Amino acid sequence: MSLFKKHANYESDHTKFIKELKEKNPGMDERQAAGRALLWDRSPLSLDEQRRIDESRLRQQAYPYQTKV
């Protein structure tokens, strides 16, 4: 008997918890996707915006704590 056939109906405690959480809070997947979009899923920058950002960066010296003499 194969190991996978023997335990085909097994669900871990974590899986059960996530399923119960999603049943109690419908729409959680949509809110999670919206939250991800705020921080990670950004639209690509145009070439003009990219150039402007690159030009506005300040140059930092190699060792910022050393004063110029």
Phi and psi in degrees as a GROMACS rama.xvg file:
@    title "Ramachandran Plot"
@    xaxis  label "Phi"
@    yaxis  label "Psi"
@TYPE xy
-73.2557  147.579  SER-2
-62.717  -37.6365  LEU-3
-72.1409  -34.2609  PHE-4
-70.7048  -34.1083  LYS-5
-68.2379  -36.5023  LYS-6
-114.151  34.2382  HIS-7
-67.1991  -28.0369  ALA-8
-94.3184  5.63966  ASN-9
-75.4591  134.389  TYR-10
-129.079  132.337  GLU-11
-71.9567  164.847  SER-12
-63.1773  -35.5872  ASP-13
-65.0416  -42.5299  HIS-14
-63.8919  -42.5938  THR-15
-62.2275  -42.466  LYS-16
-61.7046  -45.8161  PHE-17
-63.7147  -42.1987  ILE-18
-62.5743  -43.2995  LYS-19
-64.5995  -40.3274  GLU-20
-62.8965  -42.3809  LEU-21
-68.7481  -31.9108  LYS-22
-70.5683  -38.0528  GLU-23
-73.9389  -30.1548  LYS-24
-121.938  79.8781  ASN-25
-65.5126  145.02  PRO-26
86.8316  7.07  GLY-27
-65.4343  -36.7147  MET-28
-62.682  -40.323  ASP-29
-67.6189  -41.4824  GLU-30
-66.1575  -36.7845  ARG-31
-66.3603  -41.5143  GLN-32
-66.029  -37.6476  ALA-33
-66.5022  -39.4869  ALA-34
-65.3648  -39.4508  GLY-35
-64.5155  -39.4982  ARG-36
-63.4814  -30.1186  ALA-37
-62.8484  -38.3133  LEU-38
-103.729  -33.2302  LEU-39
-115.784  -39.893  TRP-40
-89.6084  81.2236  ASP-41
-102.926  152.401  ARG-42
-74.4271  150.021  SER-43
-65.7871  148.169  PRO-44
-80.7954  146.741  LEU-45
-75.2594  164.909  SER-46
-62.8482  -35.833  LEU-47
-66.3737  -43.9349  ASP-48
-63.517  -41.7999  GLU-49
-62.1021  -42.7908  GLN-50
-64.3778  -42.7533  ARG-51
-62.9675  -41.8875  ARG-52
-65.1348  -43.9889  ILE-53
-62.5417  -39.5943  ASP-54
-72.4117  -26.7166  GLU-55
-86.8986  -5.31403  SER-56
-70.3747  140.066  ARG-57
-88.8  139.382  LEU-58
-78.5567  135.35  ARG-59
-111.665  139.178  GLN-60
-69.9239  160.824  GLN-61
-61.198  -41.8509  ALA-62
-123.24  101.124  TYR-63
-67.7451  -17.7546  PRO-64
-88.9877  -8.99575  TYR-65
-86.1057  126.516  GLN-66
-84.7304  147.428  THR-67
-78.1177  131.814  LYS-68
